[in-house]
Amino acid sequence: MDDPRTSEPLRRLQASDFPYRSDLLANLSALILLWDSPAIQGDILAKSGESIDQQSHATLRHLLAWGPMRPTALSEVLATGASHVSKIVGRLEADGLVVRAPDPSDRRATLISLTSAGEEAARGVYALGDRMIAEVLEDWSDADIREYTALTERFVGDAIASAARMLERGLLPPKG
């Protein structure tokens, strides 16, 4: 895969690529950019022999995690436009993985749901994630994995609580 800025082979992302004062934030940024890259995910899926594209994988993953969704909600979580979501859903619908049905709470709206084949395919998406993390952690001790998992759970919980506060009031001024 090439770096889109230079058309040269992609180099390893590093925390130093991000000028945060926090090493934690810089490292998280490098990780998120790496794992959230559609190009990297697409290349990994292709080399793994997957027939479903990255955007369809993301759609299946979200529908299994959160259940039936309106197209507008799906476009928000996929960070793409409604017309693009319509194309993704159309492909998945043609493959028998999703169905569109009226939303029982508002018959004018549509819900996109997984079929039983779609649920099976979505579970396969999660299995790929499990394989990916297993490869990342293959040289880690069980104790290191438990410790990192516990700290990550704590971090995520605190991040969610903090995000709720920030949505109410914005960011606090820097401590002086």
PyMOL commands that place a pseudoatom at each C-alpha (Angstrom):
pseudoatom trace, name=CA, resn=MET, resi=1, chain=A, elem=C, hetatm=0, pos=[0.000, 0.000, 0.000]
pseudoatom trace, name=CA, resn=ASP, resi=2, chain=A, elem=C, hetatm=0, pos=[1.194, 3.486, -0.797]
pseudoatom trace, name=CA, resn=ASP, resi=3, chain=A, elem=C, hetatm=0, pos=[1.208, 6.624, 1.330]
pseudoatom trace, name=CA, resn=PRO, resi=4, chain=A, elem=C, hetatm=0, pos=[-1.504, 8.827, -0.248]
pseudoatom trace, name=CA, resn=ARG, resi=5, chain=A, elem=C, hetatm=0, pos=[0.634, 11.930, 0.292]
pseudoatom trace, name=CA, resn=THR, resi=6, chain=A, elem=C, hetatm=0, pos=[3.707, 10.687, -1.557]
pseudoatom trace, name=CA, resn=SER, resi=7, chain=A, elem=C, hetatm=0, pos=[2.801, 7.551, -3.590]
pseudoatom trace, name=CA, resn=GLU, resi=8, chain=A, elem=C, hetatm=0, pos=[5.638, 5.759, -1.794]
pseudoatom trace, name=CA, resn=PRO, resi=9, chain=A, elem=C, hetatm=0, pos=[5.308, 2.664, 0.365]
pseudoatom trace, name=CA, resn=LEU, resi=10, chain=A, elem=C, hetatm=0, pos=[3.538, 3.441, 3.640]
pseudoatom trace, name=CA, resn=ARG, resi=11, chain=A, elem=C, hetatm=0, pos=[5.965, 3.871, 6.500]
pseudoatom trace, name=CA, resn=ARG, resi=12, chain=A, elem=C, hetatm=0, pos=[5.250, 2.880, 10.061]
pseudoatom trace, name=CA, resn=LEU, resi=13, chain=A, elem=C, hetatm=0, pos=[3.278, 5.507, 11.954]
pseudoatom trace, name=CA, resn=GLN, resi=14, chain=A, elem=C, hetatm=0, pos=[4.959, 6.766, 15.079]
pseudoatom trace, name=CA, resn=ALA, resi=15, chain=A, elem=C, hetatm=0, pos=[3.856, 8.783, 18.077]
pseudoatom trace, name=CA, resn=SER, resi=16, chain=A, elem=C, hetatm=0, pos=[6.357, 11.465, 17.020]
pseudoatom trace, name=CA, resn=ASP, resi=17, chain=A, elem=C, hetatm=0, pos=[4.195, 12.076, 13.907]
pseudoatom trace, name=CA, resn=PHE, resi=18, chain=A, elem=C, hetatm=0, pos=[1.680, 13.791, 16.206]
pseudoatom trace, name=CA, resn=PRO, resi=19, chain=A, elem=C, hetatm=0, pos=[2.856, 16.915, 18.047]
pseudoatom trace, name=CA, resn=TYR, resi=20, chain=A, elem=C, hetatm=0, pos=[0.870, 16.335, 21.249]
pseudoatom trace, name=CA, resn=ARG, resi=21, chain=A, elem=C, hetatm=0, pos=[2.564, 16.925, 24.583]
pseudoatom trace, name=CA, resn=SER, resi=22, chain=A, elem=C, hetatm=0, pos=[0.963, 13.681, 25.764]
pseudoatom trace, name=CA, resn=ASP, resi=23, chain=A, elem=C, hetatm=0, pos=[2.805, 10.554, 24.636]
pseudoatom trace, name=CA, resn=LEU, resi=24, chain=A, elem=C, hetatm=0, pos=[-0.359, 8.588, 25.386]
pseudoatom trace, name=CA, resn=LEU, resi=25, chain=A, elem=C, hetatm=0, pos=[-2.448, 10.729, 23.024]
pseudoatom trace, name=CA, resn=ALA, resi=26, chain=A, elem=C, hetatm=0, pos=[0.240, 10.624, 20.338]
pseudoatom trace, name=CA, resn=ASN, resi=27, chain=A, elem=C, hetatm=0, pos=[0.412, 6.818, 20.532]
pseudoatom trace, name=CA, resn=LEU, resi=28, chain=A, elem=C, hetatm=0, pos=[-3.380, 6.493, 20.515]
pseudoatom trace, name=CA, resn=SER, resi=29, chain=A, elem=C, hetatm=0, pos=[-3.518, 8.758, 17.454]
pseudoatom trace, name=CA, resn=ALA, resi=30, chain=A, elem=C, hetatm=0, pos=[-1.014, 6.573, 15.603]
pseudoatom trace, name=CA, resn=LEU, resi=31, chain=A, elem=C, hetatm=0, pos=[-2.982, 3.446, 16.539]
pseudoatom trace, name=CA, resn=ILE, resi=32, chain=A, elem=C, hetatm=0, pos=[-6.373, 4.880, 15.567]
pseudoatom trace, name=CA, resn=LEU, resi=33, chain=A, elem=C, hetatm=0, pos=[-5.045, 6.162, 12.253]
pseudoatom trace, name=CA, resn=LEU, resi=34, chain=A, elem=C, hetatm=0, pos=[-3.525, 2.759, 11.529]
pseudoatom trace, name=CA, resn=TRP, resi=35, chain=A, elem=C, hetatm=0, pos=[-6.535, 0.638, 12.486]
pseudoatom trace, name=CA, resn=ASP, resi=36, chain=A, elem=C, hetatm=0, pos=[-9.155, 3.055, 11.155]
pseudoatom trace, name=CA, resn=SER, resi=37, chain=A, elem=C, hetatm=0, pos=[-7.572, 3.340, 7.713]
pseudoatom trace, name=CA, resn=PRO, resi=38, chain=A, elem=C, hetatm=0, pos=[-9.934, 1.962, 5.046]
pseudoatom trace, name=CA, resn=ALA, resi=39, chain=A, elem=C, hetatm=0, pos=[-6.951, 1.391, 2.742]
pseudoatom trace, name=CA, resn=ILE, resi=40, chain=A, elem=C, hetatm=0, pos=[-5.049, -0.681, 5.317]
pseudoatom trace, name=CA, resn=GLN, resi=41, chain=A, elem=C, hetatm=0, pos=[-8.152, -2.596, 6.339]
pseudoatom trace, name=CA, resn=GLY, resi=42, chain=A, elem=C, hetatm=0, pos=[-9.021, -3.213, 2.695]
pseudoatom trace, name=CA, resn=ASP, resi=43, chain=A, elem=C, hetatm=0, pos=[-5.528, -4.503, 1.914]
pseudoatom trace, name=CA, resn=ILE, resi=44, chain=A, elem=C, hetatm=0, pos=[-5.564, -6.821, 4.945]
pseudoatom trace, name=CA, resn=LEU, resi=45, chain=A, elem=C, hetatm=0, pos=[-9.011, -8.138, 3.997]
pseudoatom trace, name=CA, resn=ALA, resi=46, chain=A, elem=C, hetatm=0, pos=[-7.936, -8.764, 0.391]
pseudoatom trace, name=CA, resn=LYS, resi=47, chain=A, elem=C, hetatm=0, pos=[-4.790, -10.618, 1.503]
pseudoatom trace, name=CA, resn=SER, resi=48, chain=A, elem=C, hetatm=0, pos=[-6.907, -12.634, 3.948]
pseudoatom trace, name=CA, resn=GLY, resi=49, chain=A, elem=C, hetatm=0, pos=[-9.122, -13.844, 1.093]
pseudoatom trace, name=CA, resn=GLU, resi=50, chain=A, elem=C, hetatm=0, pos=[-12.199, -11.921, 2.220]
pseudoatom trace, name=CA, resn=SER, resi=51, chain=A, elem=C, hetatm=0, pos=[-14.809, -11.304, -0.457]
pseudoatom trace, name=CA, resn=ILE, resi=52, chain=A, elem=C, hetatm=0, pos=[-16.622, -8.514, 1.427]
pseudoatom trace, name=CA, resn=ASP, resi=53, chain=A, elem=C, hetatm=0, pos=[-15.151, -5.020, 1.149]
pseudoatom trace, name=CA, resn=GLN, resi=54, chain=A, elem=C, hetatm=0, pos=[-14.076, -2.922, 4.152]
pseudoatom trace, name=CA, resn=GLN, resi=55, chain=A, elem=C, hetatm=0, pos=[-17.145, -0.645, 4.113]
pseudoatom trace, name=CA, resn=SER, resi=56, chain=A, elem=C, hetatm=0, pos=[-19.467, -3.639, 4.093]
pseudoatom trace, name=CA, resn=HIS, resi=57, chain=A, elem=C, hetatm=0, pos=[-17.476, -5.146, 6.971]
pseudoatom trace, name=CA, resn=ALA, resi=58, chain=A, elem=C, hetatm=0, pos=[-17.937, -1.952, 8.981]
pseudoatom trace, name=CA, resn=THR, resi=59, chain=A, elem=C, hetatm=0, pos=[-21.663, -1.919, 8.221]
pseudoatom trace, name=CA, resn=LEU, resi=60, chain=A, elem=C, hetatm=0, pos=[-22.097, -5.530, 9.329]
pseudoatom trace, name=CA, resn=ARG, resi=61, chain=A, elem=C, hetatm=0, pos=[-20.042, -4.876, 12.469]
pseudoatom trace, name=CA, resn=HIS, resi=62, chain=A, elem=C, hetatm=0, pos=[-22.201, -1.896, 13.475]
pseudoatom trace, name=CA, resn=LEU, resi=63, chain=A, elem=C, hetatm=0, pos=[-25.495, -3.658, 12.750]
pseudoatom trace, name=CA, resn=LEU, resi=64, chain=A, elem=C, hetatm=0, pos=[-24.505, -6.659, 14.876]
pseudoatom trace, name=CA, resn=ALA, resi=65, chain=A, elem=C, hetatm=0, pos=[-23.311, -4.427, 17.726]
pseudoatom trace, name=CA, resn=TRP, resi=66, chain=A, elem=C, hetatm=0, pos=[-26.247, -1.990, 17.786]
pseudoatom trace, name=CA, resn=GLY, resi=67, chain=A, elem=C, hetatm=0, pos=[-29.080, -3.779, 16.030]
pseudoatom trace, name=CA, resn=PRO, resi=68, chain=A, elem=C, hetatm=0, pos=[-31.288, -2.405, 13.267]
pseudoatom trace, name=CA, resn=MET, resi=69, chain=A, elem=C, hetatm=0, pos=[-30.444, 1.155, 12.253]
pseudoatom trace, name=CA, resn=ARG, resi=70, chain=A, elem=C, hetatm=0, pos=[-31.941, 3.875, 10.115]
pseudoatom trace, name=CA, resn=PRO, resi=71, chain=A, elem=C, hetatm=0, pos=[-29.828, 4.795, 7.081]
pseudoatom trace, name=CA, resn=THR, resi=72, chain=A, elem=C, hetatm=0, pos=[-29.111, 8.250, 8.566]
pseudoatom trace, name=CA, resn=ALA, resi=73, chain=A, elem=C, hetatm=0, pos=[-27.734, 6.704, 11.765]
pseudoatom trace, name=CA, resn=LEU, resi=74, chain=A, elem=C, hetatm=0, pos=[-25.667, 4.262, 9.728]
pseudoatom trace, name=CA, resn=SER, resi=75, chain=A, elem=C, hetatm=0, pos=[-24.222, 7.096, 7.644]
pseudoatom trace, name=CA, resn=GLU, resi=76, chain=A, elem=C, hetatm=0, pos=[-23.193, 8.857, 10.877]
pseudoatom trace, name=CA, resn=VAL, resi=77, chain=A, elem=C, hetatm=0, pos=[-21.350, 5.854, 12.326]
pseudoatom trace, name=CA, resn=LEU, resi=78, chain=A, elem=C, hetatm=0, pos=[-19.706, 5.130, 8.970]
pseudoatom trace, name=CA, resn=ALA, resi=79, chain=A, elem=C, hetatm=0, pos=[-18.813, 8.833, 8.533]
pseudoatom trace, name=CA, resn=THR, resi=80, chain=A, elem=C, hetatm=0, pos=[-20.143, 8.909, 4.991]
pseudoatom trace, name=CA, resn=GLY, resi=81, chain=A, elem=C, hetatm=0, pos=[-23.043, 10.327, 3.039]
pseudoatom trace, name=CA, resn=ALA, resi=82, chain=A, elem=C, hetatm=0, pos=[-26.531, 8.897, 2.668]
pseudoatom trace, name=CA, resn=SER, resi=83, chain=A, elem=C, hetatm=0, pos=[-26.032, 8.047, -1.020]
pseudoatom trace, name=CA, resn=HIS, resi=84, chain=A, elem=C, hetatm=0, pos=[-22.889, 6.049, -0.198]
pseudoatom trace, name=CA, resn=VAL, resi=85, chain=A, elem=C, hetatm=0, pos=[-24.709, 4.171, 2.570]
pseudoatom trace, name=CA, resn=SER, resi=86, chain=A, elem=C, hetatm=0, pos=[-27.472, 3.391, 0.088]
pseudoatom trace, name=CA, resn=LYS, resi=87, chain=A, elem=C, hetatm=0, pos=[-24.899, 1.797, -2.252]
pseudoatom trace, name=CA, resn=ILE, resi=88, chain=A, elem=C, hetatm=0, pos=[-23.313, -0.232, 0.576]
pseudoatom trace, name=CA, resn=VAL, resi=89, chain=A, elem=C, hetatm=0, pos=[-26.707, -1.404, 1.803]
pseudoatom trace, name=CA, resn=GLY, resi=90, chain=A, elem=C, hetatm=0, pos=[-27.730, -2.223, -1.772]
pseudoatom trace, name=CA, resn=ARG, resi=91, chain=A, elem=C, hetatm=0, pos=[-24.692, -4.500, -2.183]
pseudoatom trace, name=CA, resn=LEU, resi=92, chain=A, elem=C, hetatm=0, pos=[-25.352, -6.194, 1.159]
pseudoatom trace, name=CA, resn=GLU, resi=93, chain=A, elem=C, hetatm=0, pos=[-29.036, -6.545, 0.333]
pseudoatom trace, name=CA, resn=ALA, resi=94, chain=A, elem=C, hetatm=0, pos=[-28.206, -8.149, -3.036]
pseudoatom trace, name=CA, resn=ASP, resi=95, chain=A, elem=C, hetatm=0, pos=[-25.952, -10.613, -1.182]
pseudoatom trace, name=CA, resn=GLY, resi=96, chain=A, elem=C, hetatm=0, pos=[-28.803, -11.470, 1.212]
pseudoatom trace, name=CA, resn=LEU, resi=97, chain=A, elem=C, hetatm=0, pos=[-26.990, -10.061, 4.250]
pseudoatom trace, name=CA, resn=VAL, resi=98, chain=A, elem=C, hetatm=0, pos=[-29.358, -7.197, 5.152]
pseudoatom trace, name=CA, resn=VAL, resi=99, chain=A, elem=C, hetatm=0, pos=[-33.007, -6.284, 4.649]
pseudoatom trace, name=CA, resn=ARG, resi=100, chain=A, elem=C, hetatm=0, pos=[-34.800, -2.973, 4.681]
pseudoatom trace, name=CA, resn=ALA, resi=101, chain=A, elem=C, hetatm=0, pos=[-38.108, -2.748, 6.541]
pseudoatom trace, name=CA, resn=PRO, resi=102, chain=A, elem=C, hetatm=0, pos=[-40.383, -0.001, 7.842]
pseudoatom trace, name=CA, resn=ASP, resi=103, chain=A, elem=C, hetatm=0, pos=[-39.423, 1.338, 11.272]
pseudoatom trace, name=CA, resn=PRO, resi=104, chain=A, elem=C, hetatm=0, pos=[-42.231, 0.272, 13.650]
pseudoatom trace, name=CA, resn=SER, resi=105, chain=A, elem=C, hetatm=0, pos=[-41.878, 3.545, 15.580]
pseudoatom trace, name=CA, resn=ASP, resi=106, chain=A, elem=C, hetatm=0, pos=[-42.260, 5.638, 12.385]
pseudoatom trace, name=CA, resn=ARG, resi=107, chain=A, elem=C, hetatm=0, pos=[-43.609, 3.810, 9.349]
pseudoatom trace, name=CA, resn=ARG, resi=108, chain=A, elem=C, hetatm=0, pos=[-42.228, 6.544, 7.060]
pseudoatom trace, name=CA, resn=ALA, resi=109, chain=A, elem=C, hetatm=0, pos=[-38.683, 5.631, 8.091]
pseudoatom trace, name=CA, resn=THR, resi=110, chain=A, elem=C, hetatm=0, pos=[-36.681, 2.539, 7.138]
pseudoatom trace, name=CA, resn=LEU, resi=111, chain=A, elem=C, hetatm=0, pos=[-34.620, 0.245, 9.330]
pseudoatom trace, name=CA, resn=ILE, resi=112, chain=A, elem=C, hetatm=0, pos=[-31.726, -1.796, 8.016]
pseudoatom trace, name=CA, resn=SER, resi=113, chain=A, elem=C, hetatm=0, pos=[-31.390, -5.174, 9.724]
pseudoatom trace, name=CA, resn=LEU, resi=114, chain=A, elem=C, hetatm=0, pos=[-29.146, -8.194, 9.408]
pseudoatom trace, name=CA, resn=THR, resi=115, chain=A, elem=C, hetatm=0, pos=[-30.547, -11.389, 7.954]
pseudoatom trace, name=CA, resn=SER, resi=116, chain=A, elem=C, hetatm=0, pos=[-29.450, -14.673, 9.539]
pseudoatom trace, name=CA, resn=ALA, resi=117, chain=A, elem=C, hetatm=0, pos=[-26.766, -14.908, 6.825]
pseudoatom trace, name=CA, resn=GLY, resi=118, chain=A, elem=C, hetatm=0, pos=[-25.794, -11.305, 7.613]
pseudoatom trace, name=CA, resn=GLU, resi=119, chain=A, elem=C, hetatm=0, pos=[-25.490, -12.107, 11.311]
pseudoatom trace, name=CA, resn=GLU, resi=120, chain=A, elem=C, hetatm=0, pos=[-23.229, -15.040, 10.474]
pseudoatom trace, name=CA, resn=ALA, resi=121, chain=A, elem=C, hetatm=0, pos=[-21.119, -12.809, 8.194]
pseudoatom trace, name=CA, resn=ALA, resi=122, chain=A, elem=C, hetatm=0, pos=[-20.958, -10.120, 10.896]
pseudoatom trace, name=CA, resn=ARG, resi=123, chain=A, elem=C, hetatm=0, pos=[-19.756, -12.680, 13.442]
pseudoatom trace, name=CA, resn=GLY, resi=124, chain=A, elem=C, hetatm=0, pos=[-17.066, -13.557, 10.899]
pseudoatom trace, name=CA, resn=VAL, resi=125, chain=A, elem=C, hetatm=0, pos=[-16.027, -9.881, 10.878]
pseudoatom trace, name=CA, resn=TYR, resi=126, chain=A, elem=C, hetatm=0, pos=[-15.594, -10.010, 14.654]
pseudoatom trace, name=CA, resn=ALA, resi=127, chain=A, elem=C, hetatm=0, pos=[-13.662, -13.285, 14.307]
pseudoatom trace, name=CA, resn=LEU, resi=128, chain=A, elem=C, hetatm=0, pos=[-11.242, -11.471, 11.982]
pseudoatom trace, name=CA, resn=GLY, resi=129, chain=A, elem=C, hetatm=0, pos=[-10.787, -8.811, 14.673]
pseudoatom trace, name=CA, resn=ASP, resi=130, chain=A, elem=C, hetatm=0, pos=[-10.081, -11.538, 17.204]
pseudoatom trace, name=CA, resn=ARG, resi=131, chain=A, elem=C, hetatm=0, pos=[-7.458, -13.004, 14.850]
pseudoatom trace, name=CA, resn=MET, resi=132, chain=A, elem=C, hetatm=0, pos=[-5.920, -9.570, 14.388]
pseudoatom trace, name=CA, resn=ILE, resi=133, chain=A, elem=C, hetatm=0, pos=[-5.578, -8.839, 18.111]
pseudoatom trace, name=CA, resn=ALA, resi=134, chain=A, elem=C, hetatm=0, pos=[-4.281, -12.377, 18.730]
pseudoatom trace, name=CA, resn=GLU, resi=135, chain=A, elem=C, hetatm=0, pos=[-1.511, -11.726, 16.220]
pseudoatom trace, name=CA, resn=VAL, resi=136, chain=A, elem=C, hetatm=0, pos=[-0.667, -8.372, 17.817]
pseudoatom trace, name=CA, resn=LEU, resi=137, chain=A, elem=C, hetatm=0, pos=[-0.477, -9.961, 21.275]
pseudoatom trace, name=CA, resn=GLU, resi=138, chain=A, elem=C, hetatm=0, pos=[1.113, -13.285, 20.351]
pseudoatom trace, name=CA, resn=ASP, resi=139, chain=A, elem=C, hetatm=0, pos=[4.369, -12.480, 22.199]
pseudoatom trace, name=CA, resn=TRP, resi=140, chain=A, elem=C, hetatm=0, pos=[2.680, -10.908, 25.249]
pseudoatom trace, name=CA, resn=SER, resi=141, chain=A, elem=C, hetatm=0, pos=[2.391, -12.752, 28.548]
pseudoatom trace, name=CA, resn=ASP, resi=142, chain=A, elem=C, hetatm=0, pos=[-1.056, -13.509, 29.957]
pseudoatom trace, name=CA, resn=ALA, resi=143, chain=A, elem=C, hetatm=0, pos=[-0.288, -11.143, 32.848]
pseudoatom trace, name=CA, resn=ASP, resi=144, chain=A, elem=C, hetatm=0, pos=[0.601, -8.282, 30.472]
pseudoatom trace, name=CA, resn=ILE, resi=145, chain=A, elem=C, hetatm=0, pos=[-2.607, -8.861, 28.487]
pseudoatom trace, name=CA, resn=ARG, resi=146, chain=A, elem=C, hetatm=0, pos=[-4.726, -8.853, 31.669]
pseudoatom trace, name=CA, resn=GLU, resi=147, chain=A, elem=C, hetatm=0, pos=[-3.037, -5.662, 32.943]
pseudoatom trace, name=CA, resn=TYR, resi=148, chain=A, elem=C, hetatm=0, pos=[-3.342, -3.846, 29.612]
pseudoatom trace, name=CA, resn=THR, resi=149, chain=A, elem=C, hetatm=0, pos=[-6.981, -4.941, 29.270]
pseudoatom trace, name=CA, resn=ALA, resi=150, chain=A, elem=C, hetatm=0, pos=[-7.835, -3.691, 32.770]
pseudoatom trace, name=CA, resn=LEU, resi=151, chain=A, elem=C, hetatm=0, pos=[-6.136, -0.336, 32.148]
pseudoatom trace, name=CA, resn=THR, resi=152, chain=A, elem=C, hetatm=0, pos=[-7.838, -0.008, 28.756]
pseudoatom trace, name=CA, resn=GLU, resi=153, chain=A, elem=C, hetatm=0, pos=[-11.248, -0.739, 30.313]
pseudoatom trace, name=CA, resn=ARG, resi=154, chain=A, elem=C, hetatm=0, pos=[-10.586, 1.939, 32.928]
pseudoatom trace, name=CA, resn=PHE, resi=155, chain=A, elem=C, hetatm=0, pos=[-9.402, 4.407, 30.260]
pseudoatom trace, name=CA, resn=VAL, resi=156, chain=A, elem=C, hetatm=0, pos=[-12.459, 3.790, 28.063]
pseudoatom trace, name=CA, resn=GLY, resi=157, chain=A, elem=C, hetatm=0, pos=[-14.829, 4.201, 31.007]
pseudoatom trace, name=CA, resn=ASP, resi=158, chain=A, elem=C, hetatm=0, pos=[-13.174, 7.462, 32.018]
pseudoatom trace, name=CA, resn=ALA, resi=159, chain=A, elem=C, hetatm=0, pos=[-13.111, 8.661, 28.393]
pseudoatom trace, name=CA, resn=ILE, resi=160, chain=A, elem=C, hetatm=0, pos=[-16.845, 8.004, 27.998]
pseudoatom trace, name=CA, resn=ALA, resi=161, chain=A, elem=C, hetatm=0, pos=[-17.671, 9.813, 31.249]
pseudoatom trace, name=CA, resn=SER, resi=162, chain=A, elem=C, hetatm=0, pos=[-15.402, 12.711, 30.306]
pseudoatom trace, name=CA, resn=ALA, resi=163, chain=A, elem=C, hetatm=0, pos=[-16.893, 12.952, 26.801]
pseudoatom trace, name=CA, resn=ALA, resi=164, chain=A, elem=C, hetatm=0, pos=[-20.356, 13.315, 28.341]
pseudoatom trace, name=CA, resn=ARG, resi=165, chain=A, elem=C, hetatm=0, pos=[-19.098, 16.182, 30.510]
pseudoatom trace, name=CA, resn=MET, resi=166, chain=A, elem=C, hetatm=0, pos=[-17.294, 17.819, 27.560]
pseudoatom trace, name=CA, resn=LEU, resi=167, chain=A, elem=C, hetatm=0, pos=[-20.466, 17.628, 25.458]
pseudoatom trace, name=CA, resn=GLU, resi=168, chain=A, elem=C, hetatm=0, pos=[-22.269, 19.559, 28.208]
pseudoatom trace, name=CA, resn=ARG, resi=169, chain=A, elem=C, hetatm=0, pos=[-19.711, 22.272, 28.866]
pseudoatom trace, name=CA, resn=GLY, resi=170, chain=A, elem=C, hetatm=0, pos=[-16.826, 22.052, 26.410]
pseudoatom trace, name=CA, resn=LEU, resi=171, chain=A, elem=C, hetatm=0, pos=[-13.199, 21.658, 27.444]
pseudoatom trace, name=CA, resn=LEU, resi=172, chain=A, elem=C, hetatm=0, pos=[-11.903, 22.949, 30.744]
pseudoatom trace, name=CA, resn=PRO, resi=173, chain=A, elem=C, hetatm=0, pos=[-9.278, 25.682, 30.551]
pseudoatom trace, name=CA, resn=PRO, resi=174, chain=A, elem=C, hetatm=0, pos=[-5.684, 24.477, 31.033]
pseudoatom trace, name=CA, resn=LYS, resi=175, chain=A, elem=C, hetatm=0, pos=[-4.517, 24.193, 34.637]
pseudoatom trace, name=CA, resn=GLY, resi=176, chain=A, elem=C, hetatm=0, pos=[-2.153, 27.002, 35.387]
for i in range(1, 176): cmd.bond("trace and resi %d" % i, "trace and resi %d" % (i + 1))
show_as sticks, trace
zoom trace
